[in-house]
Amino acid sequence: MEKIVILNSSDNVAVATTDLAAKDTVELNGQQLELLTDVPVGNKVAFQDLAAGDAIIKLGQTIGQATTAIKAGQLVNEDNLASATDSQPQVVSATSDLSKYISKQTFMGYRRKNGKVGIRNDLFIVPTVGCITPLMDVMVQQFKAVHPDNGSFDNIILLKHPYGCSQLGDDFEQTRQILCDAVMHPNAGGVLVFGLGCENNQMDGMKETIEKMGGIDPQRMKFLVAQEVKDEFANAQQMLEELNDAAANDHREEIPLSELKVGLQSVQPDALAPLTADRLLGHLANVVNANGGTTVMTGLPKLAADQKVFEAKSDSKETAEKVDRIFNHMKDYYGEFNQQMIKEPSAKEKANGVTTPAESAANLAQKGGVAPVADALFYDKKAEKAGLTLLEGPNNDLIESSAEASADCQMVITSTGVATPYASFVPSVKVATNSELAAKKKRWIDFDGGQVLNKPFDEVAKDFVDYIIAVASGEKTNNEKSGLHGLAIFKIGVTE
């Protein structure tokens, strides 16, 4: 196992893969480096002499400036590193050459009537309002009594949420849009939209929005308002049977990687995350983007310190302006509540080796790979361009994963240092940052990113890409095996 790793060829610091002690000697680029200080796992060590005022470069970008002279072999942390005076990091290495990632790999997916591609043939039950969600459990029980194997569907997913009534203005419109996004998702082989009747999110409004988004498919979309029928359960079972019959002949076919849309997120990164799981996600992003596919990242508050970096990495002036708009819009939202979006790292983050907001952002941005930013979207919009898309949204794993799914990502892949059972309404792959976590939470974790520390990175990265393609082709994730699915909507307004 390498004891320290340089994450980018432009860096002047390396990162420890294990706890190191002063006077230890480590090998780096074929040279021996004697450590002058203890270097905890995940922390940075200079491998060349640096003067006060020099830029500290990690992951190919400036994460701050040296406040004192730093000797080769010395720990780099808050004692000798501070945020750059302009508060925005600079890109040092912004290579976007993806040619080595081009391949002829394909996956087996479902080609829909509208041309979109799903990786699942799921049945979605979408409530227009939160107060009727308990009835959905009964509907599923009755359907599964007749179809214990889910009938024509891979999964039966209830998109439960507490909204749809007593909301006002943009907040209400945003809820309706996210629900309609789910109705139109390519992973859905059939959808039952279930309403109560007296909510402000009326069924007619849902239908009108769906029509604008591409139209209602009467064979694949059914609409039921409980207050308008005598027996909502009997009506629901009839509609579910009709959907089941409509999906009976659906089949997978070979699909190019250019049709794959993947959401990328990070939940509670630990000291090893930049070295293991986030590197794997970055590699996957390079493969998907090199082959014409789409990757999506959200969680703007934690990425905000990298705003200028993303603007510089944009594929056009127009895209850079869109990047600027979504970050500034999120900052305005924080400002309405007298909150600062860019925050200094917490004590826990500093112990894990994160010294500045720019470093935190750089660590998280790594999972997006090296492709230019191709688009930047406001919350509840669809990802349609090949390449990396930034999507407005908070740094909340539930809302992030739902936002990415609503943007038409067929799956969401999460790097995590603590594990979480939460999953969106699309397959949700959990990648552990360390092998101990992967062994401890086998029913939650899908891939052990900690293998990177003991095996060649290229070998593990290939296995990871192969696994993701297998998931896209039908292999069930742990959340699917356990029946864990969810929907979290970003609430921005008052409730009357």
C-alpha positions as CSV (number, residue, x, y, z in Angstrom):
1,M,0.0,0.0,0.0
2,E,1.3,3.5,-0.9
3,K,1.7,5.5,2.3
4,I,1.2,8.8,0.5
5,V,-0.4,9.7,-2.8
6,I,-0.2,12.7,-5.1
7,L,-3.7,13.2,-6.5
8,N,-2.8,15.4,-9.5
9,S,0.5,15.8,-11.3
10,S,0.4,19.6,-10.6
11,D,0.1,19.2,-6.8
12,N,2.8,20.3,-4.4
13,V,1.3,18.3,-1.5
14,A,0.6,14.6,-1.1
15,V,-2.1,12.9,1.0
16,A,-1.4,10.2,3.6
17,T,-3.3,6.9,3.2
18,T,-2.6,5.9,6.8
19,D,-1.3,7.5,10.0
20,L,2.4,8.4,9.6
21,A,4.9,9.5,12.3
22,A,7.7,12.0,12.3
23,K,11.0,10.5,11.1
24,D,9.1,7.8,9.0
25,T,10.5,7.6,5.5
26,V,8.1,7.2,2.6
27,E,8.6,6.6,-1.1
28,L,7.2,9.2,-3.5
29,N,7.9,9.3,-7.2
30,G,10.8,7.0,-6.7
31,Q,12.4,9.2,-4.1
32,Q,12.6,8.8,-0.3
33,L,11.0,11.5,1.8
34,E,11.6,11.8,5.5
35,L,8.7,13.1,7.5
36,L,9.4,16.0,9.8
37,T,6.1,15.8,11.6
38,D,3.3,13.3,12.3
39,V,0.8,13.2,9.4
40,P,-2.6,11.7,10.2
41,V,-4.5,9.7,7.6
42,G,-6.1,12.0,5.0
43,N,-3.9,14.9,5.8
44,K,-1.5,16.7,3.5
45,V,2.3,16.7,3.5
46,A,4.5,19.0,1.5
47,F,7.0,17.1,-0.7
48,Q,9.0,20.2,-1.6
49,D,10.0,23.3,0.2
50,L,7.5,26.1,0.1
51,A,7.8,29.7,1.0
52,A,5.3,31.9,2.8
53,G,2.7,33.1,0.3
54,D,3.2,30.2,-2.0
55,A,0.0,28.6,-3.4
56,I,-0.8,25.2,-1.9
57,I,-2.0,23.0,-4.8
58,K,-4.1,19.8,-4.4
59,L,-6.2,18.1,-7.0
60,G,-4.9,20.4,-9.6
61,Q,-6.1,23.7,-8.0
62,T,-5.0,26.2,-5.4
63,I,-6.7,25.4,-2.1
64,G,-5.0,28.3,-0.2
65,Q,-1.7,30.0,0.6
66,A,1.2,29.0,2.9
67,T,1.2,31.4,5.8
68,T,4.8,30.4,6.8
69,A,7.7,28.6,5.2
70,I,7.0,24.9,4.9
71,K,9.7,22.2,4.6
72,A,9.4,19.1,2.5
73,G,8.1,16.3,4.8
74,Q,6.1,18.8,7.0
75,L,2.3,18.5,7.7
76,V,0.2,21.1,6.0
77,N,-2.8,22.2,8.0
78,E,-4.4,25.3,9.6
79,D,-1.1,26.1,11.3
80,N,0.6,27.0,8.0
81,L,-2.2,27.2,5.4
82,A,-5.0,29.7,5.0
83,S,-7.6,30.6,2.3
84,A,-6.2,32.6,-0.6
85,T,-6.8,36.3,-0.2
86,D,-9.2,36.4,-3.2
87,S,-11.2,33.6,-1.5
88,Q,-11.6,31.8,-4.8
89,P,-9.3,29.0,-5.9
90,Q,-7.5,29.0,-9.2
91,V,-7.3,26.1,-11.6
92,V,-3.7,24.9,-12.1
93,S,-4.4,21.7,-14.0
94,A,-7.6,21.6,-16.0
95,T,-6.9,18.9,-18.5
96,S,-10.1,17.6,-20.2
97,D,-8.6,15.0,-22.4
98,L,-10.9,12.0,-22.1
99,S,-9.7,10.1,-25.1
100,K,-8.2,7.2,-23.1
101,Y,-11.6,6.6,-21.5
102,I,-13.4,6.0,-24.8
103,S,-14.7,2.5,-25.2
104,K,-17.3,0.4,-27.0
105,Q,-19.1,-0.7,-23.8
106,T,-22.8,-0.8,-23.8
107,F,-25.6,-1.6,-21.3
108,M,-28.9,-3.4,-21.5
109,G,-31.8,-0.9,-21.1
110,Y,-35.4,-0.2,-22.0
111,R,-36.0,2.1,-25.0
112,R,-39.2,4.1,-24.3
113,K,-41.7,5.2,-26.9
114,N,-40.5,8.8,-26.5
115,G,-36.9,7.8,-27.2
116,K,-35.6,8.0,-23.6
117,V,-33.9,5.0,-22.0
118,G,-34.6,3.5,-18.6
119,I,-32.4,1.0,-16.7
120,R,-35.4,-0.4,-14.8
121,N,-39.0,-1.3,-15.7
122,D,-40.5,0.0,-12.4
123,L,-44.0,0.7,-11.3
124,F,-44.3,4.2,-9.7
125,I,-47.2,5.2,-7.5
126,V,-47.1,9.0,-7.2
127,P,-49.4,10.8,-4.7
128,T,-50.4,14.4,-5.5
129,V,-50.6,15.1,-1.8
130,G,-49.0,13.7,1.4
131,C,-52.2,12.8,3.3
132,I,-53.1,9.9,1.1
133,T,-49.8,8.1,1.2
134,P,-50.9,5.5,3.8
135,L,-53.5,4.2,1.2
136,M,-50.7,3.4,-1.2
137,D,-49.3,0.7,1.1
138,V,-52.7,-1.1,0.9
139,M,-52.7,-0.8,-2.9
140,V,-49.3,-2.4,-3.2
141,Q,-50.3,-5.2,-0.8
142,Q,-53.4,-6.0,-2.9
143,F,-51.4,-6.0,-6.1
144,K,-48.6,-8.2,-4.7
145,A,-51.2,-10.6,-3.4
146,V,-51.9,-11.3,-7.1
147,H,-48.4,-10.7,-8.4
148,P,-45.9,-11.7,-5.6
149,D,-43.0,-11.3,-8.2
150,N,-44.1,-7.7,-9.0
151,G,-45.7,-8.8,-12.2
152,S,-44.2,-7.1,-15.2
153,F,-42.2,-4.7,-13.1
154,D,-38.7,-4.8,-11.6
155,N,-39.8,-2.8,-8.5
156,I,-42.9,-1.2,-7.1
157,I,-42.0,2.2,-5.8
158,L,-44.1,4.5,-3.6
159,L,-43.0,8.1,-4.0
160,K,-44.2,9.2,-0.5
161,H,-43.8,12.8,0.5
162,P,-45.6,15.2,2.9
163,Y,-46.4,18.0,0.4
164,G,-49.0,19.0,-2.2
165,C,-51.3,21.0,0.0
166,S,-51.1,24.3,1.9
167,Q,-48.1,25.3,-0.3
168,L,-47.9,28.7,-2.0
169,G,-46.3,30.2,-5.1
170,D,-43.0,28.9,-6.3
171,D,-42.8,26.4,-3.5
172,F,-46.0,24.8,-4.7
173,E,-45.0,24.9,-8.3
174,Q,-41.7,23.3,-7.5
175,T,-43.4,20.4,-5.7
176,R,-45.7,19.8,-8.6
177,Q,-42.8,19.9,-11.1
178,I,-40.7,17.3,-9.1
179,L,-43.7,14.9,-9.0
180,C,-44.3,15.3,-12.7
181,D,-40.6,14.7,-13.3
182,A,-41.0,11.3,-11.6
183,V,-44.1,10.5,-13.7
184,M,-42.1,11.1,-16.8
185,H,-39.0,9.2,-15.6
186,P,-37.7,6.7,-18.1
187,N,-37.2,4.0,-15.4
188,A,-41.0,3.9,-15.0
189,G,-42.7,1.3,-17.1
190,G,-46.0,2.3,-15.5
191,V,-47.2,5.1,-13.3
192,L,-50.3,5.5,-11.2
193,V,-50.9,9.1,-10.1
194,F,-53.1,9.1,-7.0
195,G,-54.9,12.1,-5.7
196,L,-57.3,13.0,-2.9
197,G,-59.4,15.6,-4.6
198,C,-59.4,18.7,-2.3
199,E,-55.6,19.4,-2.3
200,N,-54.2,22.5,-4.0
201,N,-52.1,20.2,-6.2
202,Q,-55.1,19.3,-8.3
203,M,-55.0,16.4,-10.7
204,D,-55.9,18.6,-13.7
205,G,-52.8,20.7,-12.9
206,M,-50.6,17.6,-12.8
207,K,-52.0,16.5,-16.2
208,E,-51.5,19.9,-17.7
209,T,-47.9,19.9,-16.6
210,I,-47.3,16.3,-17.9
211,E,-48.8,17.3,-21.3
212,K,-46.4,20.2,-21.6
213,M,-43.5,17.9,-20.7
214,G,-44.1,15.4,-23.5
215,G,-47.7,14.2,-23.2
216,I,-49.7,11.6,-21.3
217,D,-49.3,8.0,-22.4
218,P,-52.7,6.5,-21.5
219,Q,-51.3,3.0,-21.6
220,R,-48.5,3.8,-19.2
221,M,-50.0,6.5,-17.0
222,K,-53.2,6.2,-15.0
223,F,-54.9,8.9,-12.8
224,L,-57.1,8.2,-9.8
225,V,-58.8,10.8,-7.5
226,A,-60.0,9.1,-4.3
227,Q,-62.9,11.4,-3.5
228,E,-64.4,10.9,-7.0
229,V,-64.8,7.1,-6.8
230,K,-66.7,4.8,-4.5
231,D,-63.9,2.3,-3.9
232,E,-60.4,3.7,-4.5
233,F,-58.8,0.3,-3.9
234,A,-60.9,-1.5,-6.5
235,N,-60.3,1.3,-9.0
236,A,-56.6,1.3,-8.2
237,Q,-56.3,-2.5,-8.7
238,Q,-58.0,-2.3,-12.1
239,M,-55.6,0.5,-13.2
240,L,-52.5,-1.4,-11.9
241,E,-53.6,-4.5,-13.8
242,E,-53.9,-2.4,-17.0
243,L,-50.4,-1.0,-16.4
244,N,-49.1,-4.5,-15.7
245,D,-50.5,-5.7,-19.0
246,A,-49.1,-2.8,-20.9
247,A,-45.6,-3.5,-19.6
248,A,-45.8,-7.3,-20.1
249,N,-43.8,-7.3,-23.3
250,D,-41.1,-4.7,-22.4
251,H,-37.6,-6.0,-22.9
252,R,-34.1,-4.8,-22.6
253,E,-31.9,-4.0,-25.6
254,E,-28.3,-3.0,-26.1
255,I,-27.8,0.7,-25.5
256,P,-24.7,2.8,-25.9
257,L,-23.1,4.5,-22.9
258,S,-24.1,7.8,-24.5
259,E,-27.6,7.2,-23.2
260,L,-26.5,6.8,-19.6
261,K,-27.2,9.6,-17.1
262,V,-25.7,9.2,-13.7
263,G,-26.1,11.3,-10.5
264,L,-23.0,11.7,-8.4
265,Q,-23.0,12.7,-4.7
266,S,-20.9,12.4,-1.5
267,V,-22.4,11.8,2.0
268,Q,-20.3,12.4,5.1
269,P,-16.8,12.0,3.5
270,D,-14.1,10.7,5.8
271,A,-10.3,11.1,5.7
272,L,-10.0,8.5,2.9
273,A,-12.8,9.7,0.6
274,P,-10.5,11.8,-1.7
275,L,-8.2,8.8,-2.0
276,T,-10.7,6.1,-2.6
277,A,-14.4,6.4,-3.4
278,D,-14.3,9.9,-4.8
279,R,-11.5,8.9,-7.1
280,L,-13.6,6.0,-8.3
281,L,-16.6,8.2,-9.0
282,G,-14.3,10.6,-10.9
283,H,-13.0,7.8,-13.0
284,L,-16.5,6.6,-13.7
285,A,-17.5,10.2,-14.7
286,N,-14.7,10.3,-17.1
287,V,-15.8,7.0,-18.7
288,V,-19.4,8.1,-19.0
289,N,-18.6,11.6,-20.3
290,A,-15.9,10.3,-22.7
291,N,-18.6,8.1,-24.3
292,G,-21.2,10.8,-24.7
293,G,-23.1,10.2,-21.5
294,T,-24.2,12.6,-18.8
295,T,-23.1,13.1,-15.2
296,V,-24.9,15.3,-12.7
297,M,-23.7,16.9,-9.5
298,T,-25.6,19.0,-7.0
299,G,-25.0,20.1,-3.4
300,L,-24.0,23.6,-4.3
301,P,-23.3,24.9,-0.8
302,K,-20.3,22.6,-0.4
303,L,-19.1,23.3,-3.9
304,A,-19.6,27.1,-3.7
305,A,-15.9,27.8,-2.9
306,D,-15.2,26.3,-6.3
307,Q,-17.6,28.5,-8.2
308,K,-14.8,30.3,-10.2
309,V,-13.2,26.9,-10.9
310,F,-16.4,25.6,-12.4
311,E,-16.8,28.8,-14.5
312,A,-13.3,28.4,-15.8
313,K,-13.9,24.7,-16.6
314,S,-17.1,25.5,-18.5
315,D,-17.3,24.6,-22.2
316,S,-18.5,28.1,-23.3
317,K,-19.1,31.6,-22.0
318,E,-22.8,30.9,-22.0
319,T,-22.3,27.8,-19.8
320,A,-20.0,29.8,-17.4
321,E,-22.8,32.4,-17.1
322,K,-25.3,29.7,-16.2
323,V,-22.9,28.4,-13.6
324,D,-22.6,31.9,-12.1
325,R,-26.4,32.2,-12.0
326,I,-27.1,29.0,-10.2
327,F,-24.5,29.6,-7.5
328,N,-25.6,33.2,-7.0
329,H,-29.2,32.1,-6.8
330,M,-28.4,29.6,-4.1
331,K,-26.4,32.3,-2.2
332,D,-29.4,34.6,-2.4
333,Y,-31.5,31.9,-0.9
334,Y,-29.1,31.6,2.0
335,G,-29.0,35.3,2.3
336,E,-32.8,35.5,2.8
337,F,-32.2,33.6,6.1
338,N,-29.1,35.5,7.1
339,Q,-26.8,32.5,6.5
340,Q,-23.4,32.2,4.9
341,M,-23.2,29.5,2.2
342,I,-19.4,29.1,2.3
343,K,-18.3,27.9,5.7
344,E,-15.0,27.1,7.3
345,P,-14.3,23.4,7.8
346,S,-15.6,21.9,11.0
347,A,-13.2,20.4,13.6
348,K,-14.1,17.0,12.3
349,E,-13.3,18.0,8.7
350,K,-10.0,19.5,9.8
351,A,-9.1,16.2,11.6
352,N,-9.8,14.5,8.3
353,G,-7.3,16.8,6.6
354,V,-9.6,19.5,5.2
355,T,-8.1,22.9,6.0
356,T,-10.0,25.5,3.8
357,P,-13.4,25.7,2.1
358,A,-11.6,25.5,-1.3
359,E,-10.1,22.2,-0.3
360,S,-13.4,20.9,0.8
361,A,-14.9,21.9,-2.5
362,A,-12.0,20.4,-4.5
363,N,-12.4,17.1,-2.7
364,L,-16.1,16.9,-3.5
365,A,-15.6,18.2,-7.1
366,Q,-13.2,15.4,-7.8
367,K,-16.1,13.0,-8.2
368,G,-17.1,14.9,-11.4
369,G,-14.0,13.9,-13.2
370,V,-12.1,16.2,-15.7
371,A,-14.7,16.9,-18.3
372,P,-15.7,20.5,-18.9
373,V,-19.0,21.7,-17.4
374,A,-21.5,21.3,-20.2
375,D,-24.6,22.8,-18.4
376,A,-25.8,24.3,-15.2
377,L,-29.4,24.0,-14.3
378,F,-31.8,25.4,-11.7
379,Y,-33.5,22.9,-9.4
380,D,-36.3,20.7,-11.0
381,K,-34.8,21.0,-14.5
382,K,-33.9,18.0,-16.8
383,A,-30.3,17.1,-17.6
384,E,-30.2,16.9,-21.4
385,K,-26.6,17.7,-22.5
386,A,-23.7,15.2,-22.7
387,G,-21.0,15.9,-20.2
388,L,-21.0,17.2,-16.7
389,T,-24.0,19.1,-15.5
390,L,-24.2,21.2,-12.3
391,L,-27.7,21.2,-10.7
392,E,-28.9,23.6,-8.1
393,G,-29.7,22.1,-4.8
394,P,-28.7,22.0,-1.1
395,N,-26.1,19.8,0.4
396,N,-28.6,17.2,1.8
397,D,-28.2,13.6,0.6
398,L,-32.0,13.0,0.5
399,I,-32.8,16.1,-1.5
400,E,-29.6,15.7,-3.7
401,S,-30.4,12.2,-4.8
402,S,-34.0,13.0,-5.5
403,A,-33.0,16.1,-7.5
404,E,-30.6,14.1,-9.6
405,A,-33.2,11.4,-10.2
406,S,-35.8,14.1,-11.1
407,A,-33.3,15.4,-13.6
408,D,-33.6,12.1,-15.4
409,C,-30.5,10.3,-14.0
410,Q,-31.3,6.6,-14.2
411,M,-29.2,5.9,-11.1
412,V,-27.5,7.8,-8.3
413,I,-24.0,6.9,-7.1
414,T,-22.9,7.9,-3.6
415,S,-19.5,8.0,-2.0
416,T,-19.9,7.7,1.7
417,G,-17.7,7.4,4.8
418,V,-20.5,6.5,7.2
419,A,-23.2,4.7,5.2
420,T,-26.8,5.5,5.0
421,P,-29.9,3.3,4.1
422,Y,-31.6,6.2,2.3
423,A,-32.2,5.7,-1.4
424,S,-34.0,7.6,-4.1
425,F,-36.6,6.3,-6.5
426,V,-33.9,5.2,-8.9
427,P,-31.2,2.6,-8.1
428,S,-28.9,4.1,-5.5
429,V,-25.3,2.7,-5.5
430,K,-23.4,3.3,-2.2
431,V,-19.6,3.2,-2.5
432,A,-17.7,2.9,0.8
433,T,-14.6,5.0,1.3
434,N,-13.0,2.3,3.5
435,S,-13.1,-1.5,3.6
436,E,-14.1,-1.6,7.2
437,L,-17.4,0.2,6.5
438,A,-18.0,-2.1,3.5
439,A,-17.6,-5.2,5.7
440,K,-19.7,-3.8,8.5
441,K,-22.7,-2.6,6.4
442,K,-23.0,-5.2,3.7
443,R,-26.7,-4.7,3.2
444,W,-26.2,-0.9,2.6
445,I,-22.9,-0.8,0.8
446,D,-22.7,-1.9,-2.9
447,F,-19.0,-1.4,-3.6
448,D,-15.9,-1.3,-1.5
449,G,-13.9,1.7,-2.5
450,G,-11.3,1.0,0.1
451,Q,-9.9,-1.7,-2.2
452,V,-8.0,1.2,-3.9
453,L,-5.5,1.2,-1.0
454,N,-4.5,-2.4,-1.5
455,K,-4.9,-3.0,-5.2
456,P,-3.8,-1.1,-8.3
457,F,-6.2,1.8,-8.9
458,D,-6.8,0.9,-12.5
459,E,-7.8,-2.6,-11.6
460,V,-10.4,-1.5,-9.0
461,A,-11.6,1.3,-11.3
462,K,-12.3,-1.2,-14.1
463,D,-14.2,-3.5,-11.7
464,F,-16.2,-0.4,-10.6
465,V,-17.2,0.6,-14.1
466,D,-18.1,-3.0,-14.9
467,Y,-20.3,-3.1,-11.8
468,I,-22.1,0.1,-12.7
469,I,-22.8,-1.2,-16.2
470,A,-24.1,-4.4,-14.6
471,V,-26.5,-2.3,-12.5
472,A,-27.6,-0.3,-15.5
473,S,-28.3,-3.7,-17.2
474,G,-30.5,-5.0,-14.3
475,E,-28.3,-6.1,-11.4
476,K,-30.1,-5.0,-8.3
477,T,-28.6,-2.6,-5.8
478,N,-28.9,-3.2,-2.1
479,N,-31.6,-0.6,-1.7
480,E,-33.6,-2.5,-4.3
481,K,-33.1,-5.8,-2.7
482,S,-34.3,-4.4,0.6
483,G,-37.2,-2.4,-1.0
484,L,-35.8,0.9,0.2
485,H,-36.9,3.9,-1.9
486,G,-37.7,7.5,-1.3
487,L,-38.4,11.0,-2.5
488,A,-37.3,14.2,-0.8
489,I,-38.4,17.6,-2.2
490,F,-36.6,20.9,-1.6
491,K,-39.0,23.1,0.3
492,I,-38.4,26.8,-0.2
493,G,-41.6,28.5,1.0
494,V,-44.1,28.9,3.8
495,T,-47.0,26.6,4.5
496,E,-50.4,28.3,5.0
